[in-house]
Amino acid sequence: MINFKGKKILITGATGGIGNSLVEKFSSLGGSILGTGTNEEKLKDLKKKFSNLKTIKFDLSNHGEIDQLIEKASSELSGLDVLINNAGITIDNLSLRMKNEEWKKVIDINLSSTFYLCKFAIKKMLKNKYGRIVNVTSIVGHTGNLGQSNYSASKAGIIAMSKSLAIEYAKKNITINCVSPGFIQTKMTDKISEDFRNTLVSRIPMNKLGTGIDVSNSVAFLSSDTASYITGETIHVNGGMYMA
């Protein structure tokens, strides 16, 4: 039975669809959680639902302050055992029309911020000779997708980066893994047309969209001591849409 009693967990992007499921999952397993997001109202609403949740409003584009975020999270939680890098953005456009800022912003928040979060969290984890990091990537980091060259590159970069970090810190009892969701049922996918939804579902062997719970189950597994001999790996949560 997986449990996180006594574990201190930082989850970025806590207010999104998958983020909500992550908070709920780790809360149900007894973890002490701090969640970040950019929407203060959503953070307040989330905090009302979970008594063991602390929150910090933080914009991950502020790279120069990420070390302070890790310090504050560690102080609020009295330590840091688990980091879940879930936050990310999309700014879609065809490559020939993509503006420099559209490329840069997605890479900065999705890839660069994830690196800095890992870097400063690992510094904390080294002192305890223990740590679990799970980076949430995406199926399009493996397959590519129309109009998402920036997003696909950022997610593919996270996967390669995670492998390098895993090699560097494997001897220190710190594991770094990825979970790569396919198409997940969220408020965002609720807005797509029925025809497009049917097209998506027809490409998935399981013939359905995934849920936030499907993602959070895999993240919890990789964050637990049950997965202590797994590092540098990616679990694909996509209903068979992409098989590595």
Secondary structure, 3 states (H helix, E strand, C coil): CCCCCCCEEEECCCCCHHHHHHHHHHHHCCCEEEEEECCHHHHHHHHHHCCCEEEEECCCCCHHHHHHHHHHHHHHHCCCCEEEECCCCCCCCCHHHCCHHHHHHHHHHHHHHHHHHHHHHHHHHHHHCCEEEEEECCCHHHHCCCCCHHHHHHHHHHHHHHHHHHHHHHHHCEEEEEEEECCECCHHHHCCCHHHHHHHHHCCCCCCCECHHHHHHHHHHHHCHHHCCCCCCEEEECCCCCCC
